[in-house]
Amino acid sequence: MAINYSTLPSNVRSIKQGEGEFYITDGLMVHSRAELKFAPDCPTDVAAAIIDAFRNNHVYLIANVYDKELMWQTLSQ
C-alpha cells in the first residue's frame, strides 16, 4: 500500500556562503548573514579543528531567510 502525502511550499530559503544573497549591506559595509563565533574559553585545539574543517569544505555556513526578505532587499537596491 502506497502512502501519498503532500507538503506545503516553504517561504524560507537556505543561502550558502558564497552566493550573492548571502551578503547584506547597510550602505557602507558588507556583512554576511551568518557567522561563526568562538567563545573566549573555547579550547584552541577545538577552534583549530573547526577552522581546518572550514578550510577543507567539510563545514560551511548557511543562512535561512524568508523569501519576502530577499524580495525587499532586491527591490530596495
LOTIGU-134544 format. One record per residue (C-alpha): residue in one letter; x, y, z. Coordinates in nm, 3 decimals. Last residue first. Layout:
# residues N
("a" (X Y Z));
...
This chain:
# residues 77
("q" (1.862 4.819 -0.440));
("s" (1.542 4.840 -0.232));
("l" (1.351 4.598 -0.455));
("t" (1.614 4.325 -0.423));
("q" (1.630 4.356 -0.045));
("w" (1.251 4.355 -0.026));
("m" (1.236 4.032 -0.230));
("l" (1.508 3.870 -0.020));
("e" (1.313 3.949 0.297));
("k" (0.993 3.819 0.134));
("d" (1.165 3.485 0.060));
("y" (1.235 3.447 0.432));
("v" (1.594 3.379 0.524));
("n" (1.797 3.079 0.638));
("a" (2.170 3.146 0.630));
("i" (2.412 2.863 0.565));
("l" (2.777 2.849 0.666));
("y" (3.014 2.572 0.572));
("v" (3.174 2.266 0.730));
("h" (3.366 1.992 0.549));
("n" (3.488 2.248 0.297));
("n" (3.858 2.179 0.371));
("r" (3.921 2.531 0.501));
("f" (3.604 2.515 0.709));
("a" (3.708 2.182 0.864));
("d" (4.052 2.328 0.946));
("i" (3.882 2.620 1.123));
("i" (3.674 2.373 1.323));
("a" (3.981 2.168 1.420));
("a" (4.174 2.483 1.517));
("a" (3.886 2.603 1.737));
("v" (3.876 2.264 1.911));
("d" (4.254 2.261 1.960));
("t" (4.244 2.617 2.093));
("p" (3.994 2.530 2.364));
("c" (3.696 2.767 2.356));
("d" (3.715 2.994 2.664));
("p" (3.677 3.316 2.467));
("a" (3.371 3.173 2.293));
("f" (3.418 3.116 1.921));
("k" (3.195 3.288 1.670));
("l" (3.055 3.152 1.345));
("e" (2.882 3.390 1.112));
("a" (2.560 3.422 0.921));
("r" (2.403 3.692 0.704));
("s" (2.745 3.816 0.594));
("h" (2.806 4.190 0.615));
("v" (2.903 4.447 0.351));
("m" (2.977 4.795 0.478));
("l" (2.869 5.149 0.395));
("g" (2.516 5.127 0.256));
("d" (2.396 4.880 0.518));
("t" (2.490 4.584 0.303));
("i" (2.386 4.222 0.301));
("y" (2.579 3.912 0.197));
("f" (2.445 3.561 0.148));
("e" (2.230 3.690 -0.139));
("g" (2.520 3.666 -0.382));
("e" (2.601 3.303 -0.304));
("g" (2.945 3.249 -0.146));
("q" (2.815 3.111 0.183));
("k" (2.504 2.906 0.118));
("i" (2.153 3.051 0.118));
("s" (1.864 2.850 0.257));
("r" (1.521 2.982 0.160));
("v" (1.215 3.011 0.378));
("n" (0.868 3.051 0.229));
("s" (0.827 2.675 0.213));
("p" (0.586 2.512 -0.026));
("l" (0.331 2.298 0.153));
("t" (0.392 1.928 0.157));
("s" (0.189 1.649 0.011));
("y" (0.138 1.292 0.117));
("n" (0.059 0.964 -0.051));
("i" (0.122 0.634 0.119));
("a" (0.148 0.334 -0.108));
("m" (0.000 0.000 0.000));
